[in-house]
């Protein structure tokens, strides 16, 4: 169970869990649909139907069902089912099952999709640090080299200024910039973004790395997701202004590793807005050339540059580009 306050406040409920065991699994609804089929109305004390403040077309007419929360008489907590990030087919199955669930007491709430999504992300982040979804044993403190952060801040500032994204020295919060960071790890590069006032949605497939970043207070619970970045376009539309990726992979190692990173990096073009920008860093010139001449062609128009301020390994070479539309 989670004590994530945002969902509790939004729905006016106490202890709760989501039916799925990860944010990514909310896309497929495997456990959700199975559980909903077996809900016994006679055992329900209360249900809460959760509606979006807008319909599916962004209007305020007919509210879209985002989910349903139930409290069983035999449980001391709520269970939340949601179809918010599922595809239309799964949404249809969900809505059919939800219509059959009745409780002794019923009420409804309306929330913004953005608030509910942030609360769901927070639930899974909090669950990691409480070892509900992560059983890693993190005894050693993470190491975040200050010299690397300072150099990255300069690199990022120059990149955003060069590509017209209105960056300054870090005194202004760039809330208008919808940023994504892939392969965030424990937040080693995320620190530099935060100190510049940029707060990206941070993704990594390694739950223990995300967990460490959350425990260290580097990653934000409402903006950190355990997710396979090769599936970006299954979860996001063309909604980001900029994508960052720091030390994105050893592209000169095995063909298998390169194929995995190639898929991830190509996915970034699918989630960027028109004229969206990317900044990727690697350790070696050869990797930067592979990015420019092989992996990111023809989706991006980009260039590579040596970062001479680097300590010789971290972020030594930069790829900067703009998506072609």
C-alpha positions as a printed NumPy array, in Angstrom:
array([[  0.   ,   0.   ,   0.   ],
       [  1.087,   3.556,  -0.627],
       [  0.852,   6.822,   1.241],
       [  1.181,   8.863,  -1.971],
       [ -0.687,  11.994,  -0.966],
       [ -1.686,  13.283,  -4.373],
       [ -3.958,  10.342,  -5.243],
       [ -5.394,  10.238,  -1.721],
       [ -6.225,  13.919,  -1.924],
       [ -7.611,  13.745,  -5.456],
       [ -9.954,  10.847,  -4.713],
       [-10.528,  11.594,  -1.014],
       [ -9.534,   8.08 ,   0.034],
       [ -7.048,   6.656,   2.536],
       [ -4.701,   3.689,   1.964],
       [ -4.78 ,   2.335,  -1.598],
       [ -3.028,   0.25 ,  -4.215],
       [ -3.223,   0.184,  -8.008],
       [ -4.099,  -3.188,  -9.5  ],
       [ -1.063,  -3.281, -11.785],
       [  2.443,  -3.784, -10.424],
       [  4.129,  -1.11 , -12.556],
       [  3.325,   2.009, -14.538],
       [  4.236,   0.243, -17.779],
       [  1.751,  -2.567, -17.096],
       [ -1.043,   0.017, -16.988],
       [ -0.705,   0.01 , -20.764],
       [ -1.744,  -3.633, -21.059],
       [ -4.191,  -4.024, -18.113],
       [ -3.467,  -7.722, -17.608],
       [ -4.188,  -7.83 , -13.869],
       [ -6.756,  -5.028, -14.007],
       [ -9.198,  -6.72 , -16.363],
       [ -8.798, -10.084, -14.646],
       [ -9.487,  -8.605, -11.206],
       [-12.448,  -6.559, -12.419],
       [-14.084,  -9.657, -13.852],
       [-14.028, -11.241, -10.39 ],
       [-15.301,  -8.311,  -8.319],
       [-18.259,  -9.389,  -6.19 ],
       [-20.698,  -6.503,  -5.763],
       [-21.993,  -7.964,  -2.495],
       [-18.538,  -7.528,  -0.962],
       [-18.139,  -3.85 ,  -1.875],
       [-18.524,  -1.164,   0.75 ],
       [-17.912,   1.786,  -1.58 ],
       [-16.933,   2.644,  -5.132],
       [-15.525,   5.856,  -6.534],
       [-15.78 ,   6.526, -10.257],
       [-12.973,   8.713, -11.539],
       [-13.682,  11.043, -14.454],
       [-11.515,  13.372, -16.479],
       [-12.462,  17.025, -16.394],
       [-12.496,  16.836, -20.206],
       [-13.706,  14.364, -22.787],
       [-11.369,  12.46 , -25.112],
       [-11.311,  15.354, -27.569],
       [-10.212,  17.853, -24.924],
       [-13.641,  19.416, -24.47 ],
       [-15.595,  19.841, -21.274],
       [-18.823,  18.168, -22.356],
       [-18.928,  14.425, -21.665],
       [-16.389,  13.392, -19.056],
       [-14.199,  10.4  , -19.855],
       [-13.958,   7.574, -17.322],
       [-10.348,   7.312, -16.139],
       [-10.833,   4.655, -13.513],
       [-12.713,   3.213, -10.601],
       [-11.674,   2.705,  -6.98 ],
       [-13.29 ,   0.039,  -4.823],
       [-13.23 ,  -0.786,  -1.144],
       [-13.953,  -4.397,  -0.253],
       [-15.502,  -5.148,   3.13 ],
       [-12.708,  -7.618,   3.816],
       [ -9.847,  -5.276,   2.92 ],
       [ -8.454,  -2.367,   4.886],
       [ -7.476,  -0.445,   1.763],
       [ -8.748,   0.707,  -1.624],
       [ -7.915,  -0.885,  -4.979],
       [ -7.724,   1.464,  -7.97 ],
       [ -8.303,   0.289, -11.531],
       [ -7.534,   2.652, -14.39 ],
       [ -7.467,   2.547, -18.192],
       [ -5.957,   5.99 , -18.613],
       [ -2.887,   5.013, -20.64 ],
       [ -4.333,   1.876, -22.262],
       [ -5.253,   1.701, -25.962],
       [ -8.835,   2.133, -27.161],
       [ -9.572,  -1.585, -27.3  ],
       [ -8.496,  -2.085, -23.688],
       [-10.358,   1.075, -22.68 ],
       [-13.529,  -0.376, -24.169],
       [-13.106,  -3.628, -22.237],
       [-12.404,  -1.669, -19.074],
       [-15.474,   0.539, -19.405],
       [-17.741,  -2.472, -20.012],
       [-16.502,  -4.145, -16.829],
       [-16.592,  -0.925, -14.81 ],
       [-20.247,  -0.366, -15.706],
       [-21.132,  -3.643, -13.975],
       [-19.388,  -2.82 , -10.7  ],
       [-21.737,  -1.382,  -8.093],
       [-21.076,  -0.638,  -4.448],
       [-23.264,  -0.12 ,  -1.413],
       [-22.165,   3.504,  -1.549],
       [-21.121,   5.258,  -4.74 ],
       [-19.709,   8.635,  -5.571],
       [-17.726,  10.188,  -8.408],
       [-14.83 ,  12.601,  -8.64 ],
       [-13.477,  14.626, -11.536],
       [ -9.757,  15.179, -11.872],
       [ -7.426,  16.413, -14.564],
       [ -5.69 ,  13.708, -16.532],
       [ -2.36 ,  15.376, -15.766],
       [ -2.901,  15.342, -11.988],
       [ -4.089,  11.745, -11.963],
       [ -1.157,  10.622, -14.11 ],
       [  1.327,  12.429, -11.86 ],
       [ -0.256,  10.781,  -8.83 ],
       [ -0.012,   7.358, -10.437],
       [  3.667,   7.913, -11.271],
       [  4.225,   9.036,  -7.681],
       [  2.546,   5.87 ,  -6.366],
       [  4.94 ,   3.616,  -8.256],
       [  7.971,   5.742,  -7.301],
       [  7.003,   5.667,  -3.639],
       [  6.418,   1.938,  -3.943],
       [  9.987,   1.457,  -5.18 ],
       [ 11.52 ,   3.17 ,  -2.177],
       [  9.249,   1.18 ,   0.148],
       [ 10.393,  -2.036,  -1.601],
       [  6.888,  -2.858,  -2.817],
       [  8.127,  -3.136,  -6.407],
       [ 11.884,  -3.274,  -5.898],
       [ 13.857,  -5.689,  -3.721],
       [ 17.306,  -4.236,  -4.35 ],
       [ 19.67 ,  -3.792,  -1.419],
       [ 21.133,  -0.31 ,  -1.767],
       [ 23.683,   0.08 ,   0.996],
       [ 26.203,   2.424,  -0.577],
       [ 25.451,   6.062,  -1.242],
       [ 25.407,   7.073,  -4.9  ],
       [ 28.278,   9.178,  -6.203],
       [ 27.413,  12.36 ,  -8.081],
       [ 30.666,  14.08 ,  -9.196],
       [ 30.305,  17.831,  -8.805],
       [ 32.733,  18.572, -11.612],
       [ 30.635,  16.55 , -14.054],
       [ 27.446,  18.38 , -13.032],
       [ 29.067,  21.778, -13.512],
       [ 30.365,  20.867, -16.966],
       [ 26.998,  19.42 , -17.99 ],
       [ 25.257,  22.613, -16.911],
       [ 27.48 ,  24.581, -19.282],
       [ 26.91 ,  22.092, -22.096],
       [ 23.139,  22.108, -21.635],
       [ 22.958,  25.889, -21.402],
       [ 24.929,  26.318, -24.61 ],
       [ 22.831,  23.7  , -26.398],
       [ 19.512,  25.254, -25.415],
       [ 20.732,  28.74 , -26.285],
       [ 22.066,  27.585, -29.656],
       [ 18.767,  25.904, -30.51 ],
       [ 16.614,  28.797, -29.322],
       [ 15.116,  27.262, -26.212],
       [ 15.666,  30.403, -24.13 ],
       [ 17.931,  29.102, -21.398],
       [ 19.626,  31.372, -18.892],
       [ 22.022,  30.787, -16.007],
       [ 19.518,  28.818, -13.998],
       [ 17.585,  31.622, -12.315],
       [ 14.362,  30.948, -14.267],
       [ 12.275,  27.804, -14.152],
       [ 11.601,  26.536, -17.677],
       [  8.181,  25.13 , -16.897],
       [  7.093,  25.707, -20.489],
       [  9.737,  23.292, -21.793],
       [  8.321,  19.758, -21.841],
       [ 11.485,  17.713, -21.474],
       [ 12.201,  13.99 , -21.446],
       [ 15.351,  12.29 , -20.173],
       [ 16.023,   8.737, -21.357],
       [ 18.31 ,   6.383, -19.463],
       [ 18.372,   8.656, -16.421],
       [ 19.912,   6.015, -14.155],
       [ 20.172,   7.318, -10.606],
       [ 19.983,  10.924, -11.756],
       [ 23.642,  11.738, -12.318],
       [ 22.815,  13.98 , -15.281],
       [ 19.381,  14.977, -14.012],
       [ 20.985,  17.127, -11.32 ],
       [ 22.368,  19.473, -13.966],
       [ 18.936,  19.851, -15.567],
       [ 17.28 ,  20.565, -12.23 ],
       [ 19.863,  23.189, -11.344],
       [ 19.057,  24.919, -14.626],
       [ 15.347,  24.93 , -13.771],
       [ 14.458,  22.091, -16.177],
       [ 12.498,  19.202, -14.668],
       [ 12.218,  16.375, -17.199],
       [ 10.156,  13.239, -17.133],
       [ 12.985,  10.821, -16.266],
       [ 12.914,   7.235, -17.559],
       [ 15.082,   4.171, -17.088],
       [ 14.488,   0.439, -17.476],
       [ 16.55 ,  -0.307, -14.34 ],
       [ 14.218,  -0.03 , -11.342],
       [ 17.076,  -0.194,  -8.83 ],
       [ 18.764,   2.822, -10.428],
       [ 15.5  ,   4.792, -10.322],
       [ 15.04 ,   3.675,  -6.718],
       [ 18.507,   4.937,  -5.769],
       [ 17.892,   8.303,  -7.402],
       [ 14.608,   8.647,  -5.53 ],
       [ 16.163,   7.669,  -2.209],
       [ 18.965,  10.182,  -2.738],
       [ 16.408,  12.918,  -3.357],
       [ 17.692,  13.513,  -6.9  ],
       [ 14.782,  12.153,  -8.936],
       [ 11.26 ,  13.451,  -8.408],
       [  8.556,  10.916,  -7.438],
       [  5.96 ,  12.447,  -9.781],
       [  8.354,  12.541, -12.744],
       [ 10.296,   9.254, -12.618],
       [  9.145,   6.087, -14.391],
       [ 10.616,   2.61 , -14.745],
       [ 10.132,   2.085, -18.474],
       [ 11.8  ,   0.407, -21.436],
       [ 12.667,   3.402, -23.607],
       [ 12.469,   1.297, -26.764],
       [  8.68 ,   1.535, -26.249],
       [  8.463,   5.329, -25.996],
       [  5.93 ,   5.793, -28.775],
       [  3.589,   3.252, -27.174],
       [  3.268,   5.516, -24.134],
       [  3.718,   9.05 , -25.458],
       [  2.559,  11.122, -28.416],
       [  4.56 ,  13.853, -30.133],
       [  4.557,  15.904, -26.949],
       [  8.134,  16.747, -25.96 ],
       [ 10.116,  19.857, -26.862],
       [ 13.475,  18.289, -26.073],
       [ 14.941,  14.88 , -25.219],
       [ 18.134,  14.481, -23.21 ],
       [ 20.27 ,  11.359, -22.9  ],
       [ 23.559,  11.439, -20.987],
       [ 26.074,   8.664, -21.672],
       [ 23.472,   6.874, -23.769],
       [ 25.317,   3.602, -24.271],
       [ 28.447,   1.869, -25.473],
       [ 27.56 ,   1.863, -29.148],
       [ 30.906,   0.351, -30.137],
       [ 30.412,  -2.849, -28.149],
       [ 28.372,  -5.886, -29.225],
       [ 25.915,  -5.728, -32.135],
       [ 23.187,  -6.737, -29.671],
       [ 23.822,  -3.734, -27.41 ],
       [ 24.004,  -1.395, -30.363],
       [ 20.706,  -2.716, -31.768],
       [ 19.   ,  -2.078, -28.436],
       [ 20.231,   1.487, -28.18 ],
       [ 19.472,   2.126, -31.854],
       [ 15.818,   1.307, -31.255],
       [ 15.695,   3.542, -28.181],
       [ 17.278,   6.504, -29.917],
       [ 15.107,   6.214, -33.014],
       [ 12.034,   6.182, -30.768],
       [ 12.852,   9.704, -29.592],
       [ 11.886,  11.135, -32.99 ],
       [  8.394,   9.692, -32.539],
       [  7.709,  11.543, -29.286],
       [  9.138,  14.945, -30.207],
       [  7.06 ,  17.88 , -31.395],
       [  7.76 ,  19.434, -34.764],
       [ 11.283,  20.876, -34.639],
       [ 11.913,  19.081, -31.338],
       [ 15.528,  18.949, -30.19 ],
       [ 17.841,  16.292, -28.732],
       [ 21.075,  16.381, -26.788],
       [ 22.917,  13.091, -26.317],
       [ 26.342,  12.574, -24.781],
       [ 28.764,   9.662, -25.22 ],
       [ 32.31 ,   8.846, -24.2  ],
       [ 34.012,   8.356, -27.575],
       [ 34.159,  10.157, -30.904],
       [ 33.371,   6.912, -32.717],
       [ 30.085,   6.653, -30.834],
       [ 29.164,  10.226, -31.723],
       [ 29.832,   9.513, -35.4  ],
       [ 27.636,   6.403, -35.226],
       [ 24.855,   8.532, -33.781],
       [ 25.13 ,  11.181, -36.485],
       [ 25.816,   9.082, -39.553],
       [ 23.949,   5.865, -38.834],
       [ 21.435,   5.691, -36.016],
       [ 19.816,   9.136, -36.203],
       [ 19.719,   9.503, -39.97 ],
       [ 17.396,  10.521, -41.566],
       [ 15.09 ,  11.409, -38.647],
       [ 17.376,  14.172, -37.357],
       [ 19.516,  16.933, -38.685],
       [ 22.397,  17.025, -36.247],
       [ 26.038,  17.657, -35.521],
       [ 28.703,  16.292, -33.199],
       [ 31.066,  18.256, -31.033],
       [ 33.875,  17.472, -28.639],
       [ 33.361,  18.572, -25.046],
       [ 36.894,  19.518, -24.023],
       [ 35.748,  20.487, -20.532],
       [ 34.975,  16.842, -19.793],
       [ 37.2  ,  14.859, -17.428],
       [ 38.058,  12.583, -20.334],
       [ 35.264,  10.03 , -20.076],
       [ 31.894,  11.391, -18.98 ],
       [ 30.071,  13.289, -21.744],
       [ 33.241,  13.725, -23.775],
       [ 31.379,  13.875, -27.108],
       [ 28.059,  15.547, -27.839],
       [ 25.367,  14.972, -30.415],
       [ 22.946,  17.868, -30.899],
       [ 20.1  ,  17.698, -33.34 ],
       [ 16.639,  18.71 , -34.479],
       [ 13.968,  16.32 , -35.671],
       [ 13.02 ,  16.548, -39.361],
       [  9.304,  16.888, -40.128]])
